[in-house]
Amino acid sequence: MNIKFKITFITIAIILFTGKTLFSQSFGFGCLGLVGGYGGYSYQQYQPGMLETYVNQFNANALSADEKQLDNFGKAEGYRFGLNFFRAKFSGFFVTAKGYYQQLGESSEGTLITRAGLFNYDYDLKLKSWGIGFDVGIPVFNGFHWKILDGSLLINSARLTETVNSFAGTSVQKFNNDKTELGYSVGSGFVVEILKNYISLEGIVAYTYLKIDKMKTDENFQFKDLIESPDENESFIKSGGFNAVVQLNFGFPL
């Protein structure tokens, strides 16, 4: 640990734990700020890799009028719930430490006709994330605050459920990522106070790094085995993209 890092760490610690002495907390928070929870809507764009290859292969086989092609993946939406461990407001800025759980989903349906008959395919993708992060912002005017920086470290996971209905009945396969996938989110946003110090509306726009490498079932059947001549180095999801969140915060003074 170099000297500059030590000085920065000590300075931040002094600010956070002696903020009442060093700064006038002009927004009416308690000694240590606010603690509370939040929940809301999340939208995530991403770049599918091997998943897109599979969709293209499926659609190349669904060409007749009685068949249905799969829609492309790449836009998931869902919910986010979390905790603000503390949100402390000092003269001129505020700092938040937080953690959250997020689940997003996207689905697509297709139909193929073979010599054996008609097969209906349903693919349901779930993306789950555990995040821990912080944000730093400033008041712009009374009741409105600009979050200059909002950053989080993420642990990501994915599940793709394939359901096939045919004359033979229904079969289900569930593919999960085979290792822990780390990511991050960096963005900016705003906070609008609805009930000062207790209820606020928050919006975030960010870039989220999201990568899911390999997928397999509990029986060790690989997703790549569904693809003709797969690229062994291609990831299931190769990158993330634009992320938007709208959430409602509930706070309690400490």
N, C-alpha and C positions, 0 to 999 in steps of 0.2 A: 504494500500500500504506500504510494508516494506521498510527499508532504502536501502537495496541492489538494489531493483527494482528502487527506486527513483534515485540513483546514476547512474545506467545503462541508464535510460531514459534521464537524463540530459546530460550524456556523448555523447549519440547518437545524441541528439538535437544539441549540440555544434559542433559535427563533420559535420552534414549535413548543418547547416546554417552558419558556419564560415569556411567551408572547404577551401576556397580560401586563407584565412589567415594562417590556421594551416598546410595545405599541398600544395605542388606544384602540380597543376593539369597538369601533364606532357603530357597528351594526347590531348591537344588543345581544351578542352571544354570551354564553357562560364562560367560566374561566378557561375551559379547554376547547370551546367551540361547540359544534353540533355532532351528534351521532344519529344515524337513522337508516332507513331503507328506501329502496326505489324499485320501480317496475315499469316496463314499457315495451314498445315495438322496436324491432331491429330488422334492417334490410341489408343483405350482403351480396355483392357481386363477386364472382370468382371465375377462374379459367380452368375448365375441366381438361384433363389430359387423356388418359386411357378411357375415361368415361365417355368423352366425346368420340373417341375412336370407335367404341362399341355402338354408340347411337348411330353414327354414320354407316357402320356395317349393317345394323338392323334395318335402317331405312333403305339401303341399297337392295334389300330383299323384299321390301314391301312396296311393290310398284303397281299392283292391280287396284281397281276401283273398290274392291271388297276388303282390301287391307288398309291398315292405318299406320302411318309412320309415327315414331316417337318425337316429341318436342325436345328441343335442345335444352340441356341443363346450363346453369350459370348464374341464376338469380334465386336466392333463397331468402325466406322471411320467417319471422317467428317472434319470440319474446326474450326479454332479458330481465332477470331479477338480481338484486344485489344489496350490499350494505355499504354505506359511507361510514368507515370506521371513525373518522372525524372530518369535519369541514370547519376549519378555523379561519376567521376573517380578521385581518389586521388592517392598519391604516394603509390604504392604497392597494391591497391585494388579498386574495384568499387562496388557501391550499386545501386540497382534499386527498385523502387516502381511501381507497375503495377496493372492493372485491365483488365479483358477480359470476352468475351462471347464465349461459345463453344457449338456447336451442332453436335452430332454424331448420326449415324443411322445404323440399321441392319434390314434385312427383311428375310422372309422365306415363302415358298408356299407349300401347300399340297392339296391332293385330297382324298375325301372319297366317297364311293358308299354305299347308303342305299336303303331301299325298296322304298323310295320316289324318288330316282334318284341320279345323280352325283352332288357333291358339291365341288366347288373349293374354297379353303381358302387362303387368303393372310394376313400375319401379318407383320406390319411395326412398328418398335420400334424407337422412337426418344428420345435421352438423351440430356438434355440441362443443362448447368452450367453457373452460374455467379461467377467469381472468383476475389479475391483481394489478392495480395501477394507481396513478395519481393525476391530478390536474392542478394547474395554476392559472388564476384569472384576476381580472381587475373590474371594479364597478365602472360602468359607463355613465349611467345616471340612476336616479332613485328607482330601485326595483329591477334593474336590468344589469346583468354582468356578462362580460366577455371572457370565455375560457380561452386563454391564449394558447395553452398547450394541454392536450389530453392524451396520456399515454398508458398503455397496458401491456403486460406480458401474458401470453395465452398458452393454455394446454388444450389442444384440439383433438377431437375424435370424430369419426364418421361411421355411419351404418347405412348400407344400401340393402333394402329388402326387395327381392324379386318374387312376385307372385304370378304363377302361370295357371290359367284355367283352360281346360280342354275337355274332350270327350272322356279322357281317362281320370278326370277329377282335378284337384287343386294341389299344386306343389309350391313350396315356399323355401327360398334360400336367403340367408342373411349373411352379408359380407361386412366385416369389420376391419378397421385398420390394424395392422399387425405390430405396430410399435407406437410409442408416445411421440406425438407430433407437437413441436413448439412453434409458436408464432408471436406476432406482436401487432399492436394497433397504435397509430399516431394520427392525431387530428386536432380539431378545434371545435368550439361550440359556444353556447350561450346558456344563461340561467335567468329565468323570469320569476320573480317572487310573487306568489299568489296570496299567501298568508305569511307575512314577514317572519322569518326564522323557523317556520314550521312546514309550509307547503310551497313547492316551487316546481315549475315546468322547465325541463332541460332538453336541449337538442345538441347532437354531436354529429359532425361529418368527419370521416377519417379514411385513411388507407389501412387496410388490414392485410398483413402477410399471412396467407393460409396455404399450406401444402399438406396433402395426404398422399403418402407414397404407395404402399401396396395394400390390397384388400384381400381377405380370405374368409372362408366360413370356419366354424368350429371344427369341421372335419378336415380342415386344411386344403379345401378346394379353392384355388386361386381365381380371382376375378379375371385375370389375363387369359385363363383357359377358355373363357367364353369368346375370345377374339381369335380370328384367323390370322396367323403370322403376327403376333403382338410384338411391339417394341419393348424388350425386356427392361429398358432403362426409363421408360415413360412412367410418370407418376399418375395415380388415379385422378388427383386434382393437382395441377402444376403450380398455380399461384392464386393469390387473392385479388382484392380490388377495392372498389368504393364501398364504404359502409356508412349507413345513416341510422341514428337512434333517436327516438323521442320517448322521454320517460318522465314520470311524476315522482318527485322526491318528498319524503316525509322526514322531518328532522326534529330532534329534541335537544335542548341545551344541556350541556354537561356541567 
